[in-house]
């Protein structure tokens, strides 16, 4: 590299004559000798035992100052003026003056203990021309994927590893292209694993290739033709080949004669027919009504225009002329509502009749009549409308289902907002807007216990576990856990140990804003809750409570809150968490899947299904309801019913589609509550019209068979108060009985 740099031609170098170049000292082959690390330098006699000391490379050799270069070339010129008959010592001294090689140092080898020559390392940071640069990676033409798993990409001229340059991500590459205006003029070099700027010549070649031009800018494709064999004195005298001329050049081919005769015979026999010349014929117009179709029956005749009547005469009788009131009434009407699109006028003579002002419009309407007229007469299908109605089984064959009111319990101070039945089906808990919660027996309708709270009741829900017995009541920013009276000792002790254990579970790692409070054991009584959950401030009333099938988790939906008002409470651990940080839309209801870790969340217009274990959204159902009011999931977990304030009831097959499988419209006002029976193929819907619809819903295990939905009975017994009817319904777990609560403050039991 240093030799190339020093011997770079300059203007002064070009002025050297050929004689001066020839007088340079010539070093004979074999006169220079370089010892290895293992050899002893003392035995070398080719240079009289003396070690040649080469000058070091001057780091200022690449500076803009040309004085040093001129001094070097002066030394070269002085060396060239020496005579050829000088001895070897003089030639070596001249070579030293040229500074061709760097100076070497003699050191003692650590391995052999012998002196050896060590040359200084080449400085890579010199600013020389790129044409004289050596590639830093000297591995040669080898596949670069060999170094994919290594921290280096090759080796330099000294045998040292060339480390892989750092690479940024895609964002860094994009920012570099934005900040550096010359980034587009660089290309990725596989050998150095970095971007290498392109020269102007390479950019010009790329531009020419994109433009479809010749890459070489110096090539002229339109050079004049060189006439090598044309013109005076350039004629061919000798033939290109001395081979004799073949006979086929003047003797006719027999094979071609046979081929031609074969074609002639085929033409004479009519087996080959020449193509007829194409005749250019103009486009012919024809009537679509007169020419019958070959594949279809003949078209119907064109509709005839309506014949004029007496009122359209230029001199109609007096009875056809409208009065002034009729004229004003005709002008006030819309054109679509007029019986006639004209008013009769009377003219004394035919020559006084003006030009027809509706001529263009009438011609256009006539063209529309011809265009839209039916061309094929189709046979009308005589179908009995009764055959289009699906054949459903008789309701009497689908018994049992509730069909009459058996018991009635009344809340005298307000609307009965919520109702819940115990897992064994023997007890019912109900709450009203005045803050009273009543416990009464299903079989006889006798009230056993009453609790009174400070605010109105939002929701009540019985725990589904059979080994314990308690229910929850939601009031303003609180959820109370209450144990009913008259429980067996084993069930009571187990319930108290669950809700108020002697040793509290450890606090979670992330504290929750929901606080759990248990009063002292000395203050326990039937009239007070054994456990209370304090919701975050300004969260509002929990309007819905729903249990997981195992009874360990309780989900609540409040009217306020930052997380959509949804909280999941783990009763054994006394921990509450909000599953959503941010929810789109106002949440109306939530449900647990009966067999999978899925969570149904209903907003105003959509129902989203989440997987709680994987924490991801599975599906979004689109019921097409303006405002969802209630929903319930089938005990199998494969079907879902959704009701709305716009009187729609949508049945979803979760394995089929995100659109409703069937939409039912049986209520005349908003739907308030929906509920599936846990063991019987029944579901019910209640509405503000004061009625309860009972449906038979049989779901088959065969996936190819559609569910059977049959309306069975309409139950009426609740009065409408302030536009509100039946607010909530719930089935008994062991009997085909239905419990309903209405705005009139009554709780009804419907039996079969």
C-alpha positions in Angstrom: 0.0 0.0 0.0 2.8 2.4 0.8 4.6 1.6 -2.4 1.5 2.5 -4.4 1.1 5.7 -2.5 4.7 6.9 -3.0 4.9 5.9 -6.7 1.7 7.7 -7.6 2.5 9.6 -10.8 2.5 13.4 -10.7 3.1 16.0 -13.3 6.8 16.0 -12.5 6.9 12.2 -12.8 5.3 12.3 -16.2 8.1 14.5 -17.5 10.7 11.8 -17.0 12.2 10.6 -20.2 12.5 7.0 -21.2 16.2 7.1 -20.7 15.8 8.1 -17.1 13.4 5.3 -16.5 15.8 2.8 -18.0 18.7 4.0 -15.7 16.9 3.0 -12.5 18.9 0.6 -10.4 17.9 -3.0 -10.8 18.0 -5.3 -7.8 18.9 -8.9 -8.8 16.7 -11.7 -7.8 17.9 -13.4 -4.7 19.8 -10.5 -3.3 17.2 -9.6 -0.7 16.6 -12.2 2.0 13.9 -12.1 4.8 14.3 -14.5 7.7 11.4 -16.2 9.5 10.8 -16.2 13.3 12.5 -19.6 13.7 15.6 -18.9 11.6 18.8 -17.4 12.9 19.7 -14.1 11.4 23.4 -14.5 12.1 24.0 -17.0 9.3 22.7 -14.8 6.5 25.6 -13.6 4.3 23.7 -12.2 1.4 23.9 -8.6 2.9 27.3 -9.0 4.6 25.7 -9.6 8.0 24.0 -6.2 8.1 20.3 -5.7 8.7 18.6 -3.4 6.4 16.8 -0.7 8.2 13.8 0.5 6.3 12.4 4.0 6.9 9.0 4.3 8.6 6.1 5.6 6.7 5.6 9.2 7.2 2.0 9.9 8.4 2.0 13.2 6.6 2.4 11.6 3.2 -1.3 12.2 2.5 -1.3 15.9 3.3 -2.1 18.5 0.8 1.4 19.9 1.0 3.4 18.7 -2.1 6.7 19.8 -0.9 7.6 16.5 0.7 6.5 14.6 -2.4 8.6 16.8 -4.5 11.5 16.0 -2.2 10.9 12.3 -2.5 10.7 12.5 -6.3 13.9 14.6 -6.2 15.6 11.8 -4.4 14.2 9.3 -7.0 15.5 11.5 -9.8 18.9 11.6 -8.1 18.8 7.8 -7.7 18.0 7.4 -11.4 21.0 9.4 -12.5 23.4 6.9 -11.0 25.3 4.7 -13.3 24.4 1.1 -13.9 27.8 -0.2 -13.0 27.5 0.8 -9.3 27.9 -2.0 -6.8 25.2 -3.6 -4.6 25.8 -1.3 -1.6 25.1 1.7 -3.7 21.9 0.3 -5.0 20.7 -0.7 -1.5 21.4 2.8 -0.3 19.4 4.2 -3.2 16.6 1.9 -2.3 16.7 3.1 1.3 16.4 6.6 0.0 13.3 5.8 -1.8 11.4 4.8 1.4 9.8 1.9 -0.4 9.4 -0.3 2.7 8.9 0.6 6.3 11.8 0.1 8.7 12.1 -3.2 10.5 13.1 -3.7 14.1 15.2 -6.6 15.3 13.9 -8.2 18.5 14.5 -11.4 20.3 11.8 -14.0 19.8 10.0 -15.3 22.9 9.6 -18.7 21.4 13.0 -19.5 19.8 15.2 -17.0 21.6 16.7 -15.9 18.2 16.6 -12.4 16.8 13.9 -11.7 14.3 12.6 -8.8 12.2 9.4 -7.1 13.1 7.7 -4.6 10.8 5.4 -1.9 12.2 1.7 -2.3 11.8 0.1 -0.6 8.8 -1.8 2.5 9.8 -5.4 2.1 8.4 -6.4 5.8 9.0 -4.6 7.4 6.2 -6.5 9.6 3.7 -5.5 8.1 0.5 -7.4 7.8 -2.7 -10.0 5.0 -2.6 -8.4 3.5 -5.7 -5.3 2.5 -3.6 -7.2 1.3 -0.6 -7.1 -2.3 0.3 -10.2 -4.0 1.5 -10.2 -4.3 5.3 -11.6 -7.8 5.0 -9.2 -10.1 3.3 -11.0 -13.4 3.4 -11.4 -13.5 -0.4 -14.4 -14.8 -2.4 -16.0 -17.0 0.2 -19.7 -17.2 1.3 -20.4 -14.6 4.0 -23.0 -16.8 5.6 -20.2 -18.8 7.1 -19.7 -15.9 9.6 -23.4 -15.4 10.5 -22.9 -17.0 13.9 -19.6 -15.4 14.6 -18.8 -12.0 16.1 -16.4 -11.1 13.3 -16.8 -11.1 9.5 -13.3 -11.9 8.4 -9.6 -11.1 8.8 -7.5 -8.1 7.8 -4.1 -8.1 6.2 -2.4 -8.7 9.5 -4.5 -11.7 10.2 -6.6 -10.0 12.9 -10.3 -10.4 13.2 -12.5 -7.8 11.6 -15.4 -7.3 14.0 -18.9 -7.1 12.8 -20.1 -3.5 12.7 -23.1 -2.6 14.8 -26.5 -2.5 13.1 -29.5 -0.5 14.2 -33.1 -1.5 13.9 -35.5 -0.5 11.1 -36.3 2.7 12.8 -32.7 3.8 13.0 -32.3 3.0 9.3 -35.3 5.1 8.5 -34.1 8.0 10.6 -30.7 7.8 8.9 -32.3 8.0 5.5 -34.3 11.1 6.6 -31.4 12.9 8.2 -28.7 12.0 5.7 -29.7 13.3 2.2 -26.9 11.2 0.6 -28.2 7.9 2.1 -29.8 6.8 -1.1 -26.4 6.9 -2.9 -25.0 4.0 -0.8 -25.3 0.3 -1.2 -24.8 -2.6 1.3 -21.4 -4.3 1.0 -21.5 -7.9 2.0 -17.8 -8.1 2.5 -17.6 -5.3 5.1 -21.3 -5.7 6.4 -21.9 -2.0 6.1 -23.2 0.6 3.6 -20.6 1.8 1.1 -21.1 5.1 -0.8 -21.3 4.7 -4.5 -19.2 6.8 -6.9 -20.6 9.0 -9.5 -19.6 6.5 -12.2 -21.6 3.7 -10.4 -24.6 5.9 -9.9 -24.5 6.8 -13.6 -24.4 3.1 -14.5 -27.5 2.4 -12.2 -29.3 5.3 -13.8 -28.6 4.0 -17.2 -29.8 0.5 -16.3 -33.1 1.9 -14.9 -33.6 3.9 -18.0 -32.9 0.9 -20.3 -29.8 2.4 -21.7 -26.3 1.0 -22.4 -24.3 1.0 -19.1 -21.1 2.1 -20.7 -21.3 5.9 -21.2 -18.4 5.8 -23.8 -20.0 3.3 -26.1 -21.6 4.8 -29.2 -24.2 2.4 -30.6 -24.6 4.7 -33.7 -21.0 4.6 -35.0 -20.6 4.7 -38.8 -20.4 1.3 -40.4 -16.9 0.2 -41.3 -17.0 -1.2 -44.9 -14.5 -4.0 -44.9 -15.4 -5.6 -48.2 -17.1 -2.8 -50.1 -15.3 -0.2 -52.1 -12.5 0.0 -54.5 -9.7 -2.4 -53.7 -11.8 -4.3 -51.0 -13.5 -6.8 -53.3 -13.3 -10.5 -52.4 -10.9 -12.2 -54.7 -10.5 -15.6 -53.0 -13.5 -17.6 -51.8 -14.1 -18.1 -48.1 -14.0 -21.9 -48.5 -12.3 -24.1 -51.0 -15.1 -26.7 -50.8 -16.9 -27.5 -54.1 -20.3 -25.9 -54.6 -23.1 -28.3 -53.7 -25.4 -29.6 -56.4 -28.5 -28.6 -54.5 -27.9 -25.0 -55.6 -28.9 -25.8 -59.2 -30.6 -29.2 -59.1 -34.3 -29.1 -58.1 -35.2 -31.0 -54.9 -37.2 -34.1 -55.4 -38.5 -34.0 -51.8 -39.8 -30.5 -52.2 -41.5 -31.6 -55.4 -43.3 -34.4 -53.6 -44.4 -32.1 -50.8 -45.8 -29.6 -53.2 -47.7 -32.2 -55.3 -49.2 -33.6 -52.1 -50.6 -30.2 -51.2 -51.9 -29.7 -54.8 -53.7 -33.0 -54.7 -55.3 -32.0 -51.4 -56.5 -28.7 -52.8 -58.0 -30.4 -55.9 -59.8 -33.0 -53.7 -61.3 -30.2 -51.5 -59.5 -31.3 -48.4 -57.7 -28.0 -48.1 -59.9 -24.9 -48.5 -58.4 -21.5 -48.5 -59.6 -18.8 -46.2 -62.2 -16.6 -47.6 -61.6 -12.9 -47.6 -63.3 -11.1 -44.8 -66.2 -8.9 -45.9 -66.6 -5.6 -44.0 -70.3 -5.3 -43.3 -71.8 -2.4 -41.5 -73.6 -2.8 -38.2 -77.2 -3.8 -38.9 -80.0 -2.5 -36.7 -82.9 -4.8 -35.9 -86.0 -4.7 -33.7 -85.7 -6.6 -30.4 -89.5 -7.2 -30.5 -89.8 -8.7 -34.0 -86.9 -11.2 -34.1 -87.7 -14.3 -32.0 -85.0 -16.0 -30.0 -84.0 -19.5 -30.9 -83.4 -20.8 -27.4 -86.3 -19.0 -25.6 -90.0 -18.6 -26.2 -91.0 -15.7 -28.4 -91.0 -12.4 -26.5 -94.1 -10.5 -25.6 -95.4 -7.8 -27.9 -94.3 -4.3 -27.2 -96.6 -2.3 -25.0 -98.8 0.0 -27.1 -99.1 3.7 -26.2 -102.3 4.9 -24.6 -104.8 6.4 -27.0 -105.9 10.0 -26.4 -109.3 10.8 -24.9 -111.8 13.6 -25.4 -110.1 15.7 -22.7 -106.9 15.8 -24.8 -108.7 17.4 -27.7 -107.8 21.0 -28.7 -111.6 21.8 -28.4 -112.9 19.5 -25.6 -116.4 19.6 -24.4 -117.2 22.0 -21.6 -117.6 19.3 -19.0 -113.9 18.3 -19.4 -112.7 21.8 -18.7 -111.6 22.4 -15.0 -112.8 25.2 -12.9 -110.6 27.7 -11.2 -110.7 25.9 -7.9 -109.8 22.6 -9.6 -107.0 24.2 -11.4 -105.5 25.6 -8.2 -105.9 22.3 -6.4 -104.2 20.5 -9.4 -101.3 22.9 -9.3 -100.9 22.5 -5.5 -100.6 18.8 -5.7 -97.2 16.9 -6.3 -96.7 15.5 -9.8 -96.8 12.0 -8.4 -100.2 12.6 -6.7 -102.0 14.0 -9.7 -104.6 11.8 -11.5 -103.7 13.4 -14.9 -100.4 14.9 -15.9 -102.1 17.7 -17.9 -105.0 20.1 -17.8 -107.5 20.2 -20.6 -107.4 23.5 -22.6 -109.9 24.9 -25.2 -108.8 26.5 -28.4 -111.1 28.1 -30.9 -109.1 26.9 -34.0 -106.5 24.3 -34.7 -104.0 26.9 -36.0 -104.0 28.5 -32.5 -102.8 25.4 -30.8 -99.2 26.0 -29.5 -96.3 23.6 -29.7 -96.4 20.6 -27.5 -94.3 21.5 -24.5 -94.1 17.9 -23.1 -92.9 16.2 -26.3 -89.4 15.3 -25.1 -90.6 14.1 -21.7 -93.2 11.9 -23.3 -90.7 10.4 -25.7 -88.4 9.6 -22.9 -91.1 8.0 -20.8 -92.1 5.9 -23.9 -88.5 4.7 -24.2 -88.5 3.8 -20.6 -91.7 1.8 -21.1 -90.1 -0.2 -23.9 -86.9 -0.7 -22.0 -88.5 -1.9 -18.8 -91.3 -3.9 -20.3 -91.2 -7.6 -19.6 -90.0 -9.7 -22.6 -90.7 -13.2 -21.2 -93.9 -14.3 -19.6 -93.3 -16.3 -16.5 -95.7 -18.7 -14.9 -97.1 -17.4 -11.6 -96.5 -19.8 -8.7 -99.6 -20.6 -6.7 -98.2 -21.3 -3.3 -100.4 -21.7 -0.2 -99.0 -19.3 2.4 -99.7 -21.8 5.2 -97.1 -24.1 3.7 -94.4 -21.5 4.1 -94.8 -21.5 7.9 -92.5 -24.0 9.5 -94.2 -26.9 11.1 -93.5 -26.7 14.9 -94.5 -29.3 17.5 -97.5 -28.7 19.6 -96.9 -26.9 22.9 -98.8 -29.6 24.7 -96.2 -32.1 23.7 -93.4 -30.0 25.1 -94.5 -29.9 28.7 -93.6 -29.2 31.4 -93.4 -25.4 31.3 -94.9 -22.7 33.6 -98.4 -21.7 32.6 -100.1 -20.1 35.7 -99.2 -17.9 38.7 -98.9 -19.9 41.9 -97.7 -17.5 44.5 -97.4 -13.7 44.9 -95.3 -11.7 47.3 -95.5 -7.9 47.5 -92.9 -5.2 48.3 -95.0 -2.3 49.5 -92.4 0.5 49.4 -91.0 0.4 45.9 -90.3 -1.5 42.7 -89.0 -5.0 43.1 -85.8 -4.5 41.1 -84.0 -7.8 41.6 -84.7 -11.4 42.6 -82.6 -14.6 43.1 -83.3 -18.2 44.0 -81.2 -20.5 46.1 -79.3 -23.4 44.5 -81.7 -25.9 46.1 -84.7 -24.0 44.8 -86.4 -23.6 48.2 -85.6 -19.9 49.0 -85.9 -16.7 47.2 -84.2 -13.4 48.0 -85.6 -10.1 46.5 -84.8 -6.5 46.8 -86.6 -3.2 46.1 -85.7 0.4 45.6 -86.5 1.4 49.2 -83.5 -0.6 50.5 -85.4 -3.7 51.8 -84.2 -7.2 51.1 -86.7 -10.0 51.8 -86.1 -13.8 52.2 -89.1 -15.9 51.7 -90.0 -19.5 51.0 -91.0 -20.6 47.5 -93.5 -23.3 48.4 -95.7 -21.2 50.7 -94.7 -17.6 50.0 -94.0 -16.9 53.7 -91.4 -14.1 54.4 -88.8 -15.4 56.8 -86.4 -12.5 57.2 -86.1 -8.8 56.1 -83.0 -6.7 56.0 -83.1 -2.9 55.6 -80.2 -0.8 54.1 -79.6 2.9 53.7 -79.8 3.1 49.9 -81.7 1.3 47.2 -80.8 -2.2 46.2 -78.9 -2.6 42.9 -78.7 -6.4 42.7 -79.0 -9.6 44.7 -77.4 -13.0 43.9 -77.2 -16.3 45.7 -73.9 -18.2 45.8 -74.2 -21.4 43.6 -72.2 -23.6 46.0 -74.1 -26.3 47.8 -71.7 -26.8 50.7 -72.2 -23.2 51.9 -75.2 -20.9 52.0 -75.0 -17.2 51.6 -76.0 -14.4 49.2 -74.7 -11.0 48.2 -76.5 -7.7 48.1 -75.2 -4.6 46.3 -75.9 -1.1 47.5 -74.2 2.3 47.0 -70.5 1.5 46.5 -70.8 -1.6 48.7 -71.3 -5.4 48.4 -72.6 -7.2 51.5 -72.3 -10.9 52.1 -75.2 -12.1 54.3 -75.8 -15.6 55.8 -79.5 -16.5 55.9 -81.1 -17.9 59.1 -82.2 -21.4 60.0 -79.1 -23.1 58.6 -77.7 -26.5 59.7 -74.7 -26.2 62.1 -72.3 -27.8 59.6 -73.3 -25.5 56.8 -73.2 -22.4 59.1 -69.7 -23.2 60.4 -68.4 -23.9 56.9 -69.9 -20.6 55.6 -68.5 -18.6 58.5 -65.1 -20.2 58.0 -65.2 -19.2 54.3 -66.3 -15.6 54.7 -64.6 -14.8 58.0 -61.6 -17.2 58.5 -59.5 -17.1 61.6 -56.4 -16.3 59.7 -56.7 -13.9 56.7 -55.0 -14.9 53.5 -51.7 -13.0 52.6 -52.1 -9.6 50.9 -51.6 -9.6 47.1 -48.4 -8.1 45.6 -50.4 -5.4 43.9 -52.8 -3.7 46.3 -56.4 -3.2 45.1 -58.6 -0.1 45.7 -61.4 -2.5 46.7 -61.3 -3.0 50.5 -62.7 -6.0 52.3 -64.0 -5.6 55.9 -65.2 -8.1 58.4 -66.8 -6.9 61.7 -65.6 -8.4 65.0 -67.0 -11.8 66.0 -68.7 -10.3 69.0 -71.0 -8.2 66.8 -72.0 -11.0 64.5 -75.8 -11.4 64.1 -78.3 -12.4 61.5 -79.3 -8.7 60.9 -75.8 -7.6 59.9 -73.5 -8.7 57.0 -70.6 -10.9 57.9 -68.4 -9.5 55.2 -68.5 -6.2 53.3 -66.7 -5.1 50.2 -66.1 -1.4 49.8 -65.9 -0.4 46.2 -63.7 2.6 45.0 -65.1 6.1 45.5 -67.5 7.4 42.8 -68.0 3.9 41.4 -71.7 4.0 41.9 -74.2 1.2 42.6 -73.3 -2.3 41.3 -76.3 -2.9 39.1 -75.4 -6.5 38.3 -73.8 -9.4 40.2 -72.9 -12.8 38.6 -71.1 -15.8 40.0 -68.7 -18.2 38.5 -70.1 -21.8 38.3 -67.7 -22.9 41.2 -68.8 -20.0 43.5 -65.3 -18.7 44.1 -65.4 -15.7 41.8 -68.0 -12.9 41.8 -68.2 -10.3 39.0 -69.9 -6.9 39.5 -70.8 -4.1 37.1 -71.2 -0.6 38.5 -72.7 2.5 37.0 -69.4 4.4 37.3 -65.6 3.9 37.5 -62.6 4.2 35.3 -62.3 0.6 34.3 -65.8 0.4 32.9 -67.2 -0.5 36.3 -66.3 -4.2 36.0 -64.6 -5.9 39.0 -63.9 -9.6 39.6 -63.8 -10.5 43.3 -62.0 -13.7 44.5 -63.8 -14.5 47.8 -61.4 -17.1 49.3 -58.4 -14.8 48.8 -60.3 -11.5 49.5 -58.9 -9.9 46.5 -60.5 -7.8 43.8 -59.1 -6.8 40.4 -60.3 -4.9 37.3 -59.8 -7.1 34.2 -59.9 -4.1 31.9 -57.8 -1.0 32.0 -59.8 0.7 29.3 -63.1 -0.4 27.7 -64.7 0.9 24.6 -68.3 1.8 25.3 -70.5 1.6 28.4 -70.7 -2.0 29.8 -74.2 -3.3 30.4 -73.7 -6.9 31.6 -71.0 -9.5 32.1 -71.2 -13.3 32.3 -68.9 -16.3 33.1 -68.8 -19.2 30.6 -70.3 -22.3 32.3 -67.4 -24.6 31.4 -64.5 -22.5 29.9 -62.4 -19.6 31.2 -64.3 -17.2 29.0 -65.8 -13.9 30.0 -68.7 -12.3 28.1 -68.9 -8.5 28.2 -71.9 -6.7 26.7 -71.6 -3.1 25.7 -74.3 -1.0 24.2 -74.0 -2.6 20.7 -71.5 -5.4 20.9 -70.8 -8.6 22.9 -67.1 -9.3 23.3 -65.8 -12.7 24.5 -62.4 -12.7 26.3 -60.2 -15.6 27.4 -59.2 -14.8 31.0 -56.4 -17.4 31.2 -54.7 -16.2 28.0 -55.9 -12.5 28.5 -56.9 -12.0 24.9 -60.1 -11.2 22.9 -61.6 -14.2 21.2 -64.6 -12.9 19.3 -66.8 -9.9 18.9 -70.5 -10.6 18.4 -72.7 -8.1 16.4 -76.3 -8.5 17.4 -77.5 -5.4 15.5 -79.3 -4.1 18.5 -79.2 -0.3 19.2 -78.9 -0.8 23.0 -78.3 -4.2 24.7 -80.2 -4.7 27.9 -79.7 -8.3 29.0 -78.1 -11.6 27.9 -77.7 -15.2 29.1 -75.5 -18.1 28.0 -76.8 -21.7 27.5 -75.8 -24.3 30.0 -73.8 -26.0 27.2 -71.8 -22.8 26.6 -72.3 -23.0 22.8 -75.3 -20.6 22.5 -76.1 -17.1 23.7 -79.2 -15.0 23.8 -79.1 -11.2 23.8 -82.0 -8.8 24.3 -82.2 -5.1 23.7 -84.4 -2.1 24.4 -85.4 -2.1 20.7 -87.5 -5.3 21.4 -85.1 -7.7 19.6 -84.1 -11.1 20.9 -81.0 -12.5 19.2 -79.9 -16.2 19.4 -76.2 -16.7 18.7 -74.5 -20.0 17.8 -71.0 -19.3 19.1 -69.5 -22.0 16.9 -71.3 -20.7 13.7 -70.8 -17.0 13.2 -70.6 -13.6 14.9 -74.0 -12.7 13.5 -77.3 -13.8 15.0 -78.5 -17.3 14.0 -82.1 -16.2 14.6 -83.8 -12.9 15.6 -87.1 -13.1 17.6 -89.6 -10.2 17.9 -92.4 -11.2 20.2 -92.4 -8.3 22.6 -94.0 -4.9 21.9 -91.7 -2.9 24.3 -88.2 -3.1 25.6 -86.8 -6.4 26.8 -85.6 -6.3 30.4 -84.4 -9.8 31.4 -83.4 -13.2 29.8 -82.7 -16.5 31.5 -82.0 -20.1 30.5 -83.1 -23.0 32.6 -80.2 -25.0 34.0 -81.7 -28.5 33.3 -84.9 -28.1 31.2 -84.8 -27.0 27.5 -86.5 -23.7 28.4 -85.7 -20.0 28.4 -87.8 -17.0 29.1 -87.8 -13.3 28.3 -89.5 -10.4 30.2 -90.4 -7.0 28.9 -91.8 -3.6 29.8 -95.1 -4.6 28.1 -95.8 -6.6 31.4 -95.6 -10.0 29.7 -93.2 -13.0 30.0 -92.5 -15.1 26.9 -91.8 -18.8 27.6 -89.8 -20.6 24.8 -88.8 -24.2 24.3 -85.1 -24.3 23.2 -83.8 -27.7 22.4 -80.1 -27.9 21.4 -78.9 -31.0 19.7 -75.5 -32.6 20.0 -75.4 -33.1 16.3 -73.7 -30.0 14.9 -75.6 -30.3 11.6 -78.9 -30.0 13.3 -80.2 -26.5 14.0 -81.6 -25.6 17.5 -85.4 -26.0 17.9 -87.0 -22.8 19.2 -90.7 -22.9 19.9 -92.8 -20.2 21.6 -94.9 -21.9 24.3 -96.7 -19.5 26.5 -97.3 -15.8 27.3 -97.6 -15.1 31.0 -99.3 -11.9 32.1 -99.8 -10.9 35.7 -97.6 -7.8 36.4 -98.9 -4.3 36.1 -97.1 -1.6 34.2 -95.9 1.3 36.4 -94.3 4.4 35.0 -93.6 2.6 31.7 -91.9 -0.3 33.4 -93.1 -3.9 33.4 -91.3 -7.1 34.5 -87.8 -6.2 35.5 -86.1 -9.5 36.3 -86.8 -13.2 35.9 -85.0 -16.4 37.1 -85.7 -20.1 36.9 -85.7 -22.6 39.7 -82.8 -24.9 39.5 -84.8 -28.1 40.1 -88.3 -27.4 38.9 -89.8 -25.8 35.7 -90.8 -22.9 37.8 -90.2 -19.2 37.1 -89.8 -16.3 39.6 -90.4 -12.8 38.3 -90.1 -9.3 39.9 -92.0 -6.3 38.5 -92.2 -2.6 38.7 -95.5 -2.9 40.6 -93.5 -4.3 43.6 -94.7 -7.9 43.3 -92.8 -11.1 43.2 -94.6 -13.9 41.3 -94.0 -17.7 41.2 -95.1 -19.3 37.9 -95.6 -23.1 38.1 -96.4 -25.8 35.6 
